[in-house]
Amino acid sequence: MVTNNPARRHLTIEVWLVLALSLGQSAVYAVVNLAARLATPTPLSQQSTTMNSSRAEMPWLDLTYQLLAIFFALVPVALALYLLARSGSRPFADLGLNLRRPRHDIGHGLVLAAVIGLPGLGLYVAGRALGITVEIQAAALQAVWWAVPILILRAIMNALLEEVIVVGYLGTRLRQLGWASMWIITASALLRGAYHLYQGFGPFIGNVVMGIVFGWYFIVRRGGRVMPLVIAHTLLDVVSFVGYQLVPDSILARLGIG
């Protein structure tokens, strides 16, 4: 527990810098993006966003850009783990970001994915019906052999980026700053919801709920680990990204998915 003012100040600055380089930056852009969407005469329900799109017309160049984007998106994760290690902790052991309990982590990851996945889909459909959620195109890559592997890598990237920084790193640092568990979970959940605001209000609500569940699992639950959260998040995104390309257009249309 950090008690002296200089140490608290340094940790506070560190947290803001890590967030500004990662998902805090994404949250600011998402808020501005939502404001821009609301400022147009077109209703949210008639707008769309694409989550995984091509970055170049030439396949080899597109693949290069995709791999570079994944690599550099994970740099803040490495930075957060490095900063935790510099402060005397054992980040992989303390956060439970390892493979020492595979059966436990996979089992809990599957349960968490089920708990979040089905209600999340229902909330998206409801949000589309209420006109508070944009149409989400989960994948729009070219028809190339590496499309599915890239989507899986992006799912892993998202899981590591969000769960390590928003749950593991932020939860650890805020606890060291003396925050109560309830406020840590609230801050983590609101941040998770904020960087999804570009998708509309429905995904914001859904991700806040997801943040509360994941935050409780890691911060309050005894023996909480980040790895089950990474597994659950990866599964959710793989189903969303890859399954999106396999589901017939007629079914997607009924669900209000582009």
N, C-alpha and C positions, 0 to 999 in steps of 0.2 A: 504494500500500500504506500503510495506516494504521499508524504506529509509536508515537506518543505516547499515553499513557494517557488524557488528557482526550478526545482525538478518538475513541479506541476506545470509551470509556464512552458518549459521545454517540451514536455509531453503533449500539451495542448497544441503548440505550434506544429509538432510532428504530425499529429492526427489531421490537422487542417491541411497540411502539405500533402500527405498521402491521399486524402480524399480529393484534393484539388487536381491531383495527377491521375485520378481514376474515376470512381463512380460518383464522387461529389461533382466533378465536372460534367459527367453525363446527366446528373440530376438537374443542373442549371440549364443545360441545353434542352432537356426534355420539357422543363417549365416554359422556356421561351418558345419552343416548338408548339406546345399546346396553346399558348397565348396567340401565336400566329394562326393556328387552325381556327380558334374561336373568333378571330378578327375577320375571317373571310365569310362571305354570305353562304357558302356551302356548308350544310350541317355536318357534324362529326360522322354521322352514320353513312354519309356519302363520300367520305374521304378514306384514303387507304395508306398503308405504310408497308414497306418490304423489309424484312429483317435480314435476309441473307441474299444478296444480289451479286451479279457479276461485276467485276471491276475493270475488265478490259475485254475487247472483242476477240483477241487472239487467245486461244485456250492456255498456251504455255505461260503467257504474261498474266492472265487472270489467275492461274494457279500460283504464280510467284507472289502476286499481290495478296492473295488469300492467306498464304503461309506467313508472309511478313506481318500481316494484320494480326494474326493469331499470336505470333511470337511477341510482338511489341505490346499487345494487350496484356500479356502475362508478366511484363516487367514490373508493374506496380505490385503484383503478388510477391515476386522475388524481393522487392524492396521492403515490403511490410514484414516478411519473414526475416530478412536481414536485420532490420531495425529491432525486432523482438529479440533476436539472438544477441545483438550488440548490448542490449539492456540487461543481459544476464539470464534470459529464459532459454528453454529448449523448445523452439517453436513447433517443430514437427511432433514432439512428444506431448507438449503441453496443450496443443490444439487438437491432438488426436488426428493429425494429418499424416497417417502412415498405414501400413498394411498389417499391423500386429494383431488385429482382431477381425479377419476377413469375414467370417460367418456372421458375427455380430453386426458389422457395418453393412454388409449386403442385405441382411434381413431387415434391419431398421431402415435402410435406404429404400427398400421396396415398400415398406409400410408407409413411410413418409410420402413417397411418390404417389401412392394410391390415395392417401388422405388429402393431398393437395391437388392431384391431377383432375379427378372427376368433378369436384366442386368448382375447380378453376375453369374447366370447359363450360360448365353450366353457367357460371357467372359471365363468361365471355358472350355466350349466346344471349343471355338476358340483357347484357349491356348493349349488344347490337340491336335487340328488339326495342330497347328504351332510347336508342339514339345517342348514347353517351360513350360509345366505343367505336373506334375507326375499324375499317376492314383490315385485317392483318394477313399479309401474304408471308408465310413463314419461310419460304425458299423460292428463289427465282434464279437459280444457277443454270448455266448452259447444260445441254445434254451430253456430258462428258463422263469418262470413266471415273474421274476423281471427285465427282460431285458429292456422292454419299460419304466417302471418307472425310472430305472437308467439312461437311455438315456435322459429322460425329466429333471431329476435332473442335469445331466451334462450340458444340454443346459442352464438351469438357472444359474448354476455355471459359465459357460463361459461368460454369459451376465453380471452377477454381477462383475466378475473379470475384464473384459475388460472395461465396461462402467464406473464403479466407479473409477477405477484407471487411465485408459488412458484418459478418458474425464473429469470426475468430479474432482478427486483429482489433476491430473496433470494440468488441466486447471486452477483450483483455485490457486495452488501454483505458477505456472508460471505468472499468472496475478499479484499475490502479489509481485513477483520478478520484475515486471515492463515490462514484455514482451508484445509486441503488439499482438492483436488478430490474425493477419495473421500468425505470427510466432508460436503462441500457436497451432493453427489448423494444421500448417505444421508439427510441431514436433510430435503432437499426431497422425496424419495420417501416418507419416513415421514409427513411432514406431509400430503402428497397422500392417502396411504392413510387417515390419521386422520380427516379430515373426510368420508370415505365410510363410516365405521364404522356409521352409522345403518342402512346397508343390510345389515350382517352382515359376517362374516369373509371371505367369498369376494371381495366387491368391495374390501375392504381389501387383500388380497393382490394382486389384479389391478391396483389403482391404484398400489401400491408398485412393481410391475414397470414399469408405464407411467412412473412417476416416474423410475425408474433409466434407462430408455431416453431419455426426454426430457431428463433432466439431463445424461446423457452427450453427447447431440447438441449441447446449448448450451454446456456448460462444458468438455468435453474435446475434442470434435471441432473441428478448426481451422476458423475462420470460422463458428462456430455462430450461428444467428439464431433469434429468437423467432417470427418470422412463420410459418415452416413448422409450428411447434408449434401456433400459433393456428389455422391452416388445418386441420391434422389433427384437432385437438380439435373444431372447429366441425363438420367432416364427421361425426365419430363421433356427436356429439350430435344433429345433424339427422337422421341415419339412425335413431337411437334414438327421438327424440321424434316425428318425422313418420312414419317407417316403422312405428312402433308402431300408429298409427291405420289404416294401410293393410293390415297383415298380417291374414289371417283368424283368427278366434278359435280355430279348431281347431289351427292351427299354433302359436299362442302357448301354448295349453294343453300341447302336446307339449313345448315348451321350458321349461315351468314358469314362464311369464310371464303375469301377470294381465291 
